[in-house]
Amino acid sequence: MKRIEKPWGYEIIWTETEHYVGKLLHIKAEHRLSKQYHEIKEETVYVLNGLLYNWDKDDVPTTYPPGTSIHIPPQQVHRFGAKEKPVELIEVSTPHLSDVVRLDDDYSR
C-alpha cells in the first residue's frame, strides 16, 4: 500500500495491477480535486463517508451520500469535493494513473 499526500487530503493506493487500481481517497472539508477528465482512464467510485460533491463541465454540483456508486467514463469532466465535512471514497479504475487533464485547479497545479 502507498499513501500519497495531496493538497486536498490524501489517497491510499491499496492495489495496483496491470488491469486495475484501487484507491481510498480522503477529501478534507472545504476542499476539492481539480476539474479534470481522462483520455483513457475509466473509474468507478463508491462513497464511504460524508457527502460527495461532483461538479460537471458547467460547474453544476451533484451530491452523493454514503452508499452511492458513480461511474466516470473517459472524457467525462468531473471534480470531486467536500463541503462541511470530510469525504472518504473508494475508487477502482483502469491503471492509467498519469492520465489526468486538468482544466482548473484550486492549488495551481
C-alpha positions as CSV (number, residue, x, y, z in Angstrom):
1,M,0.0,0.0,0.0
2,K,1.1,3.5,-0.8
3,R,-0.1,6.8,0.9
4,I,0.2,9.9,-1.3
5,E,-0.4,13.3,0.4
6,K,-2.4,15.8,-1.7
7,P,-3.3,19.4,-1.1
8,W,-7.0,18.4,-0.8
9,G,-6.3,15.4,1.5
10,Y,-4.6,12.1,0.6
11,E,-5.1,8.9,-1.3
12,I,-4.0,5.4,-0.4
13,I,-3.4,3.0,-3.3
14,W,-4.4,-0.3,-1.8
15,T,-3.9,-2.4,-5.0
16,E,-2.3,-1.8,-8.4
17,T,-2.1,-4.4,-11.2
18,E,-1.7,-4.2,-14.9
19,H,-5.5,-4.3,-15.3
20,Y,-6.9,-2.1,-12.4
21,V,-6.0,0.2,-9.5
22,G,-7.8,0.5,-6.2
23,K,-7.6,3.7,-4.1
24,L,-9.1,5.1,-0.9
25,L,-9.5,8.9,-1.2
26,H,-9.9,11.2,1.8
27,I,-11.0,14.7,0.9
28,K,-10.7,17.3,3.6
29,A,-13.7,19.5,4.4
30,E,-14.0,22.6,2.2
31,H,-11.5,21.1,-0.4
32,R,-11.9,19.7,-3.9
33,L,-9.8,18.0,-6.5
34,S,-9.0,19.6,-9.8
35,K,-11.6,19.9,-12.5
36,Q,-10.4,17.2,-14.9
37,Y,-11.1,14.4,-17.4
38,H,-9.2,11.4,-18.6
39,E,-8.4,10.4,-22.1
40,I,-8.3,6.7,-21.4
41,K,-8.8,6.1,-17.7
42,E,-12.2,4.8,-16.6
43,E,-13.2,4.9,-12.9
44,T,-16.0,4.0,-10.6
45,V,-16.2,5.4,-7.1
46,Y,-18.1,4.4,-4.0
47,V,-18.9,6.9,-1.3
48,L,-18.0,5.5,2.1
49,N,-18.4,8.6,4.4
50,G,-19.6,12.2,4.0
51,L,-21.5,13.9,1.3
52,L,-19.5,13.9,-2.0
53,Y,-19.9,16.8,-4.4
54,N,-19.2,16.3,-8.0
55,W,-19.1,19.4,-10.3
56,D,-19.7,18.7,-14.0
57,K,-18.2,20.6,-17.0
58,D,-20.5,23.5,-16.4
59,D,-19.6,23.7,-12.7
60,V,-23.1,22.4,-11.7
61,P,-22.7,20.3,-8.5
62,T,-24.5,17.0,-7.8
63,T,-24.3,15.4,-4.3
64,Y,-23.9,11.8,-3.5
65,P,-24.5,10.3,0.0
66,P,-22.7,7.3,1.5
67,G,-23.5,4.1,-0.3
68,T,-23.6,5.7,-3.7
69,S,-21.6,4.4,-6.7
70,I,-20.6,6.7,-9.6
71,H,-19.2,5.6,-12.9
72,I,-16.8,8.1,-14.7
73,P,-16.2,7.1,-18.3
74,P,-13.2,8.5,-20.3
75,Q,-13.7,12.1,-21.4
76,Q,-16.3,13.0,-18.7
77,V,-15.4,16.2,-16.9
78,H,-15.6,15.9,-13.1
79,R,-14.5,17.5,-9.9
80,F,-14.9,15.7,-6.6
81,G,-15.0,17.7,-3.4
82,A,-16.3,18.0,0.2
83,K,-18.1,20.9,1.9
84,E,-18.8,21.0,5.6
85,K,-17.4,17.5,6.5
86,P,-14.6,15.3,5.0
87,V,-15.5,12.7,2.4
88,E,-14.0,9.2,2.0
89,L,-14.5,7.2,-1.1
90,I,-13.1,4.1,-2.8
91,E,-12.0,4.4,-6.4
92,V,-11.4,1.5,-8.7
93,S,-10.1,2.4,-12.1
94,T,-8.1,1.3,-15.1
95,P,-4.3,1.5,-14.4
96,H,-3.7,4.8,-16.3
97,L,-2.7,6.9,-13.2
98,S,-1.0,9.7,-15.1
99,D,-3.9,10.2,-17.5
100,V,-5.2,13.4,-16.0
101,V,-6.1,16.5,-18.0
102,R,-6.6,19.4,-15.5
103,L,-9.0,22.1,-16.6
104,D,-8.9,24.1,-13.4
105,D,-7.2,23.6,-10.0
106,D,-7.6,25.4,-6.7
107,Y,-3.9,24.6,-5.9
108,S,-2.3,25.9,-9.2
109,R,-1.0,22.5,-10.2
